[in-house]
Amino acid sequence: MAAEGQEKLWETKKYDDVRIYSDEEIWNYTDEELANYKCKHDIPLLEELEEGPWPSFVSDIKQEALHRHKLPPDKLMIPADVCDDLLGQVELSYVEKETHWKHGGIVGVFGYGGGVIGRYSDQQEKFPSIWAFHTLRVNQPASKFYKTDYLRALCDIWEYRGSGLTNMHGSTGDTVLLGTHTEQLEPIFFDLTHDLGVDLGGSGSNLRTPSCCVGKARCEFACYDTQDICYELTMYYQDELHRPAFPYKFKFKFDGCPNCCVASIARADMSYIGTWKDDIRIDQEAVRAYVAGELKPNAGAFGDRDWGPFDIQKEVIDLCPAQCMEWDGKELKINNKECVRCMHCINVMPRALRIGTDTGCSILFGAKAPILEGAQMSLLAIPFIRVEKPYDNIKAIVERVWDWWMEEGKNRERLGELIQRKSIQEFIKVLGVPAIPQMVKEPRSNPYIFWKEDEVPGGWERDIKEFRKRHPR
């Protein structure tokens, strides 16, 4: 999203300037009407999902269906019964145990190959209102900070031109608008860009919408400005985001610290995880206050039950994966050279321990959900890099990786699968970085890294006489 442009737009515009529905039209049904609402199709299997204590998507869709039936016909650009037909088709899928959606490939707006997910029903005679049910990905603001006027206007546009159903948010991070007809795509795009100052997200074989944690906006652990780099790379790589040219999808995710709140290590082809080079800062007085029970561990997050007195040895020292901490009853000591930045001690005692001051990020590559070779976590390739405007050092790495992947990658092969197929050794040649122990998956596991001839003194050809001078029989 063009966050700065949107901010300026909403300084001059208010919801009343762009709203489509009155308050009476928005709140147009009673609880009694909703309780008595009957879908136009028989959906006994779906209605079983409304039983029990948990919220149900079936109830949500029924609520939207009732709401649409009570809106004026001239304020709906696709049929009022789109939600009823959606429930009917899902019920049929449950009965027949197969999907009745045909993926429509790339159905886009003019100039964009990505951003709209094409979807068609193969039961159009039974469910004519969802003959097309295209999904739009809308670029979310960094860290998902919204203004209420923006959200209200977005809901109005989608009620008017689509099904009214949304997913907040998709796995990549986008605001997902579920279900509209082909002829509404260009008008929706116009409304989003002109009235809301927001762009479509990524879909298809391209750069997907970058996403980030709250970063320095709200988190004391953030090692770099996740929001700023997320915005910069989103804007800088607009062509890669909207004009699919990659072997398959590619995701940036920005975690401000090793707590990994956007799970980049499990979901991003290129993960940026904040870290620090110097020592963890220790307030020994605050450590003693935790031990004495004067401060609540975990910032009081688990204070609803009596867990007994805080035991620093049991709850911090013994749980350190690097075993690099020691408590002598008066002072906490950390062997920072052994620290693996797991954040556990800092999370438990945030008043006593703080991240270092020499900060940047680690860059990891190749995480993904199952596609060709199963789920993978990302590979640490660059242990530390500065994260400072204009981020030219990071952009240079991105483009080296993309050049290699586009040259060597097969169709629908994610970066992690290419690294797996071609070897870590080939990948780090592309990056121009040395092999490091963190690339070894587990002890005695072959990371496929071998000596090159120019790295071996004397090369491959050895003089046996010279060798015997140093190593006699």
C-alpha positions as CSV (number, residue, x, y, z in Angstrom):
1,M,0.0,0.0,0.0
2,A,1.2,3.5,-0.7
3,A,1.0,4.3,3.0
4,E,2.1,7.9,2.7
5,G,-0.2,8.6,-0.1
6,Q,-3.1,7.1,1.7
7,E,-2.3,9.1,4.8
8,K,-2.5,12.3,2.8
9,L,-5.7,11.2,1.1
10,W,-7.4,10.6,4.5
11,E,-6.3,13.9,5.8
12,T,-8.6,15.5,3.3
13,K,-11.3,12.8,2.9
14,K,-13.6,11.4,5.5
15,Y,-15.9,8.4,5.4
16,D,-18.9,10.7,4.7
17,D,-17.2,11.8,1.5
18,V,-17.2,8.3,0.0
19,R,-19.8,6.3,1.9
20,I,-22.4,4.4,-0.1
21,Y,-24.8,3.2,2.7
22,S,-26.6,5.1,5.4
23,D,-26.5,3.9,9.0
24,E,-30.1,2.5,8.6
25,E,-29.0,0.5,5.6
26,I,-26.0,-0.9,7.4
27,W,-27.9,-2.0,10.5
28,N,-31.0,-3.2,8.6
29,Y,-32.0,-6.4,10.4
30,T,-32.9,-7.5,13.9
31,D,-31.5,-10.4,16.0
32,E,-34.9,-12.1,15.7
33,E,-34.8,-11.9,11.9
34,L,-31.3,-13.3,11.8
35,A,-32.3,-16.2,14.1
36,N,-35.2,-17.1,11.8
37,Y,-33.3,-16.6,8.5
38,K,-33.6,-19.5,6.1
39,C,-31.1,-20.0,3.2
40,K,-32.8,-20.5,-0.1
41,H,-30.9,-23.8,-0.5
42,D,-31.1,-26.8,1.9
43,I,-27.8,-26.9,3.8
44,P,-28.1,-29.5,6.6
45,L,-24.4,-30.4,6.6
46,L,-23.3,-26.8,6.8
47,E,-25.8,-26.0,9.6
48,E,-24.2,-28.7,11.7
49,L,-21.2,-26.4,11.8
50,E,-23.3,-23.8,13.6
51,E,-23.7,-26.1,16.6
52,G,-21.4,-26.1,19.6
53,P,-19.6,-23.2,21.3
54,W,-17.4,-22.1,18.4
55,P,-18.0,-19.3,15.9
56,S,-19.0,-20.5,12.5
57,F,-18.4,-19.2,9.0
58,V,-21.8,-20.5,8.1
59,S,-23.5,-18.1,10.6
60,D,-21.4,-15.2,9.2
61,I,-22.4,-15.9,5.7
62,K,-26.1,-16.2,6.7
63,Q,-25.8,-12.8,8.4
64,E,-24.4,-11.2,5.3
65,A,-27.1,-13.0,3.1
66,L,-29.9,-11.5,5.3
67,H,-28.3,-8.1,5.2
68,R,-28.0,-8.1,1.4
69,H,-31.7,-9.2,0.9
70,K,-32.8,-6.1,2.9
71,L,-30.7,-3.6,0.9
72,P,-32.2,-1.6,-1.9
73,P,-31.6,-3.4,-5.3
74,D,-30.0,-0.3,-6.8
75,K,-27.3,-0.4,-4.2
76,L,-26.0,-3.9,-5.2
77,M,-24.0,-4.4,-8.3
78,I,-24.1,-8.2,-8.2
79,P,-27.2,-10.3,-7.1
80,A,-28.5,-10.1,-3.6
81,D,-28.5,-13.9,-3.2
82,V,-24.8,-14.4,-3.9
83,C,-24.3,-15.6,-0.3
84,D,-27.2,-18.1,-0.5
85,D,-25.7,-19.6,-3.7
86,L,-22.3,-19.7,-2.1
87,L,-23.7,-21.8,0.8
88,G,-25.6,-24.0,-1.6
89,Q,-22.4,-24.8,-3.6
90,V,-20.3,-25.5,-0.5
91,E,-23.1,-27.9,0.8
92,L,-23.0,-29.7,-2.6
93,S,-19.2,-30.0,-2.3
94,Y,-19.6,-31.6,1.2
95,V,-22.2,-34.0,-0.2
96,E,-20.2,-35.0,-3.3
97,K,-16.8,-34.7,-1.6
98,E,-15.3,-32.7,-4.4
99,T,-14.9,-29.0,-5.1
100,H,-17.1,-27.3,-7.6
101,W,-14.8,-24.3,-8.1
102,K,-12.9,-24.0,-11.3
103,H,-9.8,-21.8,-10.8
104,G,-9.9,-19.1,-13.4
105,G,-6.2,-18.5,-13.6
106,I,-5.2,-14.9,-14.0
107,V,-8.2,-12.6,-14.2
108,G,-6.8,-9.2,-13.8
109,V,-7.3,-5.5,-14.2
110,F,-5.8,-3.6,-17.1
111,G,-2.0,-3.6,-16.7
112,Y,-1.9,-6.0,-13.8
113,G,-1.3,-9.7,-14.1
114,G,-1.6,-10.3,-10.3
115,G,-3.9,-9.1,-7.5
116,V,-7.1,-10.9,-8.6
117,I,-7.7,-14.6,-8.1
118,G,-10.0,-15.9,-10.8
119,R,-12.6,-18.4,-9.7
120,Y,-15.7,-19.8,-11.5
121,S,-18.4,-22.3,-10.5
122,D,-18.9,-25.5,-12.5
123,Q,-22.5,-25.5,-11.3
124,Q,-23.6,-22.3,-12.8
125,E,-27.2,-23.4,-13.6
126,K,-27.8,-24.4,-10.0
127,F,-26.0,-21.4,-8.5
128,P,-26.2,-18.5,-11.1
129,S,-25.2,-15.8,-8.7
130,I,-21.7,-17.2,-8.2
131,W,-21.0,-18.1,-11.9
132,A,-17.9,-16.0,-11.1
133,F,-16.6,-15.6,-7.6
134,H,-13.3,-13.7,-8.1
135,T,-11.2,-12.9,-5.0
136,L,-9.2,-9.7,-4.7
137,R,-6.1,-9.3,-2.6
138,V,-5.7,-5.7,-1.3
139,N,-2.4,-4.5,-0.1
140,Q,-2.6,-4.1,3.7
141,P,-0.9,-1.2,5.5
142,A,2.4,-2.0,7.2
143,S,1.7,-3.8,10.5
144,K,-2.0,-3.7,9.6
145,F,-2.7,-0.3,11.2
146,Y,-6.0,0.9,9.9
147,K,-8.2,4.0,10.3
148,T,-11.8,3.2,11.0
149,D,-12.9,5.6,8.1
150,Y,-10.8,3.5,5.7
151,L,-12.3,0.2,6.9
152,R,-15.9,1.5,6.7
153,A,-15.3,2.8,3.2
154,L,-13.7,-0.5,2.1
155,C,-16.7,-2.4,3.4
156,D,-19.1,-0.1,1.6
157,I,-17.3,-0.6,-1.7
158,W,-17.2,-4.4,-1.3
159,E,-20.8,-4.6,-0.2
160,Y,-21.8,-2.6,-3.3
161,R,-19.6,-4.3,-5.9
162,G,-19.0,-7.7,-4.4
163,S,-20.3,-10.3,-2.0
164,G,-19.6,-8.3,1.2
165,L,-17.5,-11.2,2.5
166,T,-14.0,-10.5,3.6
167,N,-11.0,-12.3,5.1
168,M,-9.0,-10.2,7.5
169,H,-6.3,-11.3,6.7
170,G,-4.9,-13.8,4.2
171,S,-1.9,-15.9,5.0
172,T,0.4,-13.4,3.1
173,G,-1.2,-10.5,4.9
174,D,-3.5,-9.0,2.4
175,T,-7.0,-7.8,3.1
176,V,-9.0,-10.5,1.1
177,L,-12.2,-9.6,-0.6
178,L,-14.1,-12.8,-1.4
179,G,-16.2,-13.1,-4.5
180,T,-17.3,-10.8,-7.3
181,H,-18.1,-10.9,-11.0
182,T,-15.7,-10.1,-13.8
183,E,-17.4,-6.9,-14.9
184,Q,-16.9,-5.4,-11.4
185,L,-13.1,-5.8,-11.3
186,E,-12.2,-2.6,-13.1
187,P,-14.8,-0.4,-11.1
188,I,-13.6,-1.9,-7.8
189,F,-10.0,-1.2,-8.8
190,F,-10.9,2.4,-9.6
191,D,-12.7,2.9,-6.3
192,L,-9.9,1.4,-4.3
193,T,-7.2,3.5,-5.9
194,H,-9.1,6.8,-6.2
195,D,-11.3,6.8,-3.1
196,L,-9.1,4.8,-0.7
197,G,-5.6,5.3,-2.1
198,V,-4.9,1.6,-1.9
199,D,-3.4,-0.8,-4.4
200,L,-4.0,-4.5,-5.1
201,G,-1.7,-7.1,-3.5
202,G,0.2,-9.8,-5.2
203,S,-1.1,-13.1,-6.6
204,G,0.3,-15.5,-9.2
205,S,3.9,-16.3,-9.9
206,N,5.2,-13.0,-8.6
207,L,6.3,-11.1,-5.5
208,R,3.5,-11.5,-3.0
209,T,2.5,-8.6,-0.8
210,P,5.3,-8.0,1.7
211,S,4.3,-8.0,5.4
212,C,5.9,-7.0,8.7
213,C,5.4,-7.1,12.4
214,V,4.5,-3.9,14.4
215,G,8.2,-3.1,14.6
216,K,9.3,0.1,16.2
217,A,5.8,1.5,16.1
218,R,4.9,-0.4,19.3
219,C,7.6,-3.0,20.2
220,E,10.7,-2.4,22.3
221,F,12.4,-5.5,20.9
222,A,12.4,-4.3,17.3
223,C,16.0,-4.2,16.0
224,Y,15.2,-2.3,12.8
225,D,12.3,-0.3,11.3
226,T,10.2,-3.1,9.8
227,Q,7.5,-0.8,8.6
228,D,9.8,1.4,6.6
229,I,11.6,-1.3,4.8
230,C,8.4,-3.2,4.1
231,Y,6.9,0.0,2.5
232,E,10.1,0.8,0.6
233,L,10.4,-2.7,-0.9
234,T,6.7,-2.8,-1.7
235,M,7.0,0.4,-3.7
236,Y,10.4,-0.3,-5.2
237,Y,9.3,-3.7,-6.6
238,Q,5.9,-2.8,-8.0
239,D,6.6,-4.4,-11.3
240,E,7.6,-7.7,-9.7
241,L,4.4,-7.5,-7.5
242,H,1.9,-6.9,-10.3
243,R,3.4,-8.5,-13.4
244,P,4.1,-12.2,-12.8
245,A,7.4,-13.2,-14.3
246,F,8.8,-15.6,-11.7
247,P,8.9,-19.5,-11.7
248,Y,6.4,-19.3,-8.7
249,K,5.5,-17.1,-5.8
250,F,8.1,-15.2,-3.7
251,K,7.5,-13.7,-0.3
252,F,9.3,-11.1,1.8
253,K,8.4,-11.0,5.5
254,F,10.0,-8.7,8.1
255,D,10.3,-9.7,11.7
256,G,11.7,-7.0,13.9
257,C,13.3,-9.5,16.4
258,P,13.8,-13.2,16.8
259,N,10.4,-13.6,18.4
260,C,9.3,-13.9,14.7
261,C,5.8,-12.5,15.1
262,V,5.0,-12.8,11.4
263,A,6.5,-16.3,11.3
264,S,8.9,-15.4,8.5
265,I,11.2,-18.3,9.3
266,A,8.4,-20.7,8.3
267,R,6.6,-18.8,5.5
268,A,9.0,-16.5,3.6
269,D,11.3,-17.1,0.7
270,M,13.4,-14.3,2.0
271,S,13.0,-13.8,5.8
272,Y,14.4,-10.7,7.5
273,I,14.7,-11.3,11.3
274,G,16.0,-8.6,13.5
275,T,19.1,-9.3,15.6
276,W,22.0,-7.6,17.4
277,K,25.8,-8.0,17.4
278,D,26.7,-6.8,20.9
279,D,25.7,-8.0,24.4
280,I,22.3,-8.3,25.9
281,R,21.9,-5.4,28.3
282,I,21.3,-6.5,31.9
283,D,19.8,-4.5,34.8
284,Q,21.0,-6.5,37.7
285,E,18.7,-4.7,40.2
286,A,15.7,-5.6,38.1
287,V,16.9,-9.3,37.9
288,R,16.9,-9.4,41.7
289,A,13.5,-7.8,41.7
290,Y,12.1,-10.6,39.6
291,V,13.8,-13.2,41.8
292,A,12.3,-11.5,44.9
293,G,8.8,-11.6,43.4
294,E,8.6,-7.8,43.1
295,L,8.2,-7.9,39.3
296,K,6.0,-10.4,37.5
297,P,7.7,-12.6,34.9
298,N,6.5,-12.5,31.3
299,A,5.2,-9.0,31.9
300,G,2.3,-10.6,33.9
301,A,1.0,-12.4,30.8
302,F,0.4,-15.6,32.8
303,G,-0.8,-14.0,36.0
304,D,-4.3,-15.3,36.0
305,R,-3.2,-18.4,38.0
306,D,-0.9,-18.9,41.0
307,W,2.2,-20.6,39.5
308,G,4.1,-20.2,42.7
309,P,7.2,-18.1,43.3
310,F,9.4,-17.3,40.2
311,D,12.3,-19.7,39.9
312,I,15.0,-18.1,37.7
313,Q,17.1,-21.2,37.6
314,K,14.2,-23.4,36.5
315,E,12.4,-20.9,34.3
316,V,15.3,-19.1,32.6
317,I,18.8,-20.6,33.2
318,D,17.9,-24.2,32.6
319,L,15.7,-23.4,29.6
320,C,18.5,-21.5,27.7
321,P,19.2,-23.6,24.6
322,A,22.8,-22.4,24.5
323,Q,23.3,-22.9,28.3
324,C,25.1,-19.6,28.3
325,M,23.6,-18.1,31.4
326,E,24.5,-18.3,35.1
327,W,22.9,-17.0,38.3
328,D,24.9,-17.0,41.5
329,G,22.2,-15.7,43.7
330,K,23.2,-12.1,43.3
331,E,24.2,-11.5,39.7
332,L,23.2,-12.8,36.3
333,K,26.0,-13.6,33.9
334,I,25.6,-14.2,30.1
335,N,28.3,-15.6,27.8
336,N,27.1,-13.6,24.9
337,K,29.5,-15.3,22.4
338,E,27.4,-18.5,22.9
339,C,24.0,-16.8,22.8
340,V,21.7,-17.9,20.0
341,R,19.2,-15.0,20.3
342,C,16.3,-17.2,21.2
343,M,14.7,-14.3,23.2
344,H,13.4,-16.5,25.9
345,C,15.2,-14.8,28.8
346,I,14.3,-11.3,27.5
347,N,10.6,-12.4,27.1
348,V,10.5,-13.7,30.7
349,M,12.3,-10.7,32.3
350,P,11.7,-7.7,29.9
351,R,12.4,-5.2,32.7
352,A,15.8,-6.8,33.4
353,L,17.1,-7.8,30.0
354,R,17.1,-5.8,26.7
355,I,18.4,-6.4,23.2
356,G,21.8,-5.0,22.3
357,T,22.3,-1.6,20.7
358,D,24.3,-2.7,17.6
359,T,21.3,-3.9,15.6
360,G,20.4,-5.1,12.1
361,C,18.9,-8.3,10.8
362,S,19.7,-11.8,9.7
363,I,18.6,-12.8,6.2
364,L,17.3,-16.4,5.7
365,F,16.0,-18.0,2.5
366,G,13.7,-20.7,1.3
367,A,10.8,-21.2,3.8
368,K,7.5,-22.4,2.4
369,A,4.4,-24.6,2.9
370,P,4.2,-27.9,1.1
371,I,4.3,-27.6,-2.7
372,L,6.8,-29.9,-4.4
373,E,9.1,-31.1,-1.7
374,G,7.1,-30.6,1.5
375,A,7.3,-27.8,4.2
376,Q,10.7,-26.2,4.8
377,M,12.0,-23.7,7.3
378,S,14.3,-21.0,6.0
379,L,18.1,-21.3,5.8
380,L,20.3,-18.8,7.6
381,A,22.7,-17.4,4.9
382,I,23.5,-13.9,6.1
383,P,23.9,-13.7,9.9
384,F,24.0,-9.9,10.1
385,I,23.4,-7.0,7.8
386,R,22.7,-3.4,8.4
387,V,19.1,-2.2,7.7
388,E,19.4,1.4,6.8
389,K,17.8,3.6,4.1
390,P,17.9,3.4,1.1
391,Y,18.5,-0.4,1.7
392,D,20.7,-0.7,-1.4
393,N,22.7,-3.5,0.3
394,I,19.6,-5.5,0.7
395,K,18.2,-4.8,-2.7
396,A,21.4,-6.0,-4.3
397,I,21.0,-9.4,-2.5
398,V,17.4,-9.6,-3.6
399,E,18.3,-9.1,-7.2
400,R,21.1,-11.6,-7.2
401,V,18.8,-14.2,-5.8
402,W,16.0,-13.4,-8.3
403,D,18.4,-13.6,-11.3
404,W,19.6,-17.0,-10.2
405,W,16.1,-18.3,-9.4
406,M,14.6,-17.1,-12.7
407,E,17.5,-18.6,-14.6
408,E,17.6,-22.0,-12.8
409,G,14.1,-22.5,-11.3
410,K,11.6,-24.9,-12.8
411,N,7.9,-24.0,-13.2
412,R,6.2,-23.9,-9.7
413,E,9.5,-24.4,-8.0
414,R,9.9,-22.2,-4.9
415,L,13.4,-20.8,-4.0
416,G,13.8,-23.3,-1.1
417,E,13.2,-26.2,-3.5
418,L,15.7,-24.8,-6.0
419,I,18.3,-24.5,-3.2
420,Q,17.5,-28.1,-2.2
421,R,17.9,-29.3,-5.8
422,K,21.0,-27.3,-6.8
423,S,22.7,-27.4,-3.3
424,I,23.5,-24.9,-0.7
425,Q,27.0,-24.6,-2.1
426,E,25.6,-23.3,-5.4
427,F,23.3,-20.9,-3.6
428,I,26.0,-19.3,-1.5
429,K,28.2,-18.8,-4.6
430,V,25.3,-16.7,-5.9
431,L,25.1,-14.7,-2.7
432,G,28.9,-14.4,-2.5
433,V,29.0,-15.4,1.2
434,P,31.1,-18.0,3.0
435,A,29.7,-21.3,4.4
436,I,28.9,-21.1,8.1
437,P,28.2,-23.7,10.7
438,Q,24.5,-22.6,10.9
439,M,24.0,-24.0,7.5
440,V,24.4,-27.5,8.8
441,K,21.0,-29.0,9.4
442,E,22.2,-31.3,12.2
443,P,25.5,-32.8,13.5
444,R,27.1,-35.1,10.9
445,S,24.5,-34.1,8.3
446,N,26.0,-33.3,4.9
447,P,25.2,-29.7,4.0
448,Y,26.5,-30.2,0.4
449,I,29.4,-27.8,0.8
450,F,32.8,-28.8,-0.5
451,W,36.2,-27.2,-0.9
452,K,36.9,-25.4,-4.1
453,E,40.3,-25.8,-5.7
454,D,41.4,-22.2,-5.0
455,E,40.6,-22.6,-1.3
456,V,43.0,-25.6,-0.9
457,P,46.7,-24.7,-0.4
458,G,48.5,-26.0,-3.5
459,G,45.2,-26.8,-5.3
460,W,44.3,-30.4,-6.2
461,E,47.7,-31.3,-7.4
462,R,50.0,-32.2,-4.5
463,D,53.7,-32.8,-4.3
464,I,54.0,-36.0,-2.3
465,K,57.7,-35.3,-1.4
466,E,56.7,-31.9,0.1
467,F,53.8,-33.6,2.0
468,R,56.2,-36.3,3.4
469,K,58.5,-33.5,4.7
470,R,55.6,-32.4,6.9
471,H,54.1,-35.8,7.5
472,P,56.8,-38.5,7.6
473,R,55.6,-42.1,7.7
